[in-house]
Amino acid sequence: MNKTGKRVGIQEIARRAKVSIGTVDRALHGRGRISETTRKKILGIAQRVGYRPNLAARALSVGQSPIRIGVCIPREIHYYFDQLRDGILAEARRFESLGVEILYHPTERLGFREVEKVSEAMKDGIRTLIITPGDPQRLAPIINEAERKDIRVICVDTDAPASRRSSVVCLNVEVGGKLAAELMGKFVSPGSQVAVITGLLQVEAHRKKAESFCGSYSQFCKGGKVLEIVEAHDDEAEAFEKCSTLLERYKSLAGLYVSTGNCLPVCRAIDAHGLSGQIKLITTDMFDEMIPFFEKGTIFASVDGRPFLQGQIAVRMAVDHIVHGSPLPPSHYLTPQIIMRSTLPFLNQVEELSNR
């Protein structure tokens, strides 16, 4: 905007650069041939005047058809995936003027009937597919088929690296696992034995977080040992039962790392055994139902991957690619955030910032 508060358009940039509007358009959107000197001059003027593209006008000018984005993410664990879905929908609402439509084909849980749901979505005339791959090996062929049909596939939360997907938006899981190991090393005594409760090791994010934790723990806890990695398949009843068995089997267990959002049954199992505050519990992500367990000292810390923001970023990238032709980055990794009891009063402020 200029000093009067009015939006500066490409006409004004063209006037200042003494070039045609077409030349400005090519420089701003990376199309056609243009000299590097002219391009840098135009981009410099655009930056100085605070140019912001009018996406709605851009879409209309090229006769943009409705932007249909297919979404295939799990319903369970709803504490986590509801946040991811809400981020997708919130960002899509910002682009309603462009005709953005979200076509929702949820799976019941991670890794369940994913191929069928993706196949359904591909029949809807979608331009982009946002998916959380629970079984990346089975999904790879259909992801590749989507890409061949010019449907750009963006993975969120976890990846399908052997496929030809266009991009992934997720937590830097290796950093997340290492951060959890470092936190655990500060909470427990040297030589302490701990365990990991994860979802499915076939899921890229689950496996890498668990491996990163196990590979790093002894660096932060001298003589420390990870006794076991337990797959709970992101099922609440299974997680409660397997955690209870773990606590009964290993009386010397000093800490637990839950590497997925399925932490509530683990909290309940620890409480049921009268070990709240004794077992150092580090969880993943953050939702309201976890707050009482922070307050009573069951949860010591959580490593948050910000699923709401992941959903926002995925939609923003998809729209920018379709409207402007902006290339999709192969990956967009988020830095994990540490949540502790002292930071709970600020959670709403963080959420408000991510909603802007």
Secondary structure, 3 states (H helix, E strand, C coil): CCCCCCCCCHHHHHHHHCCCHHHHHHHHHCCCCCCHHHHHHHHHHHHHCCCCCCHHHHHHHCCCCCEEEEEECEEECHHHHHHHHHHHHHHHHHCHHHCEEEEECCEEECCCCHHHHHHHHHCCCCCEEEECCCCHHHHHHHHHHHHHCCCEEEEECCCCCCCCCCEEEEECHHHHHHHHHHHHHHHCCCCCEEEEEECCCCCHHHHHHHHHHHHHHHHHCCCCEEEEEEECCCCHHHHHHHHHHHHHHCCCEEEEEECCCCCHHHHHHHHHCCCECCEEEEEECCCHHHHHHHHCCCEEEEEECCHHHHHHHHHHHHHHHHHHCCCCCCCEEECCEEECHHHHHHHHHHHHHHHC
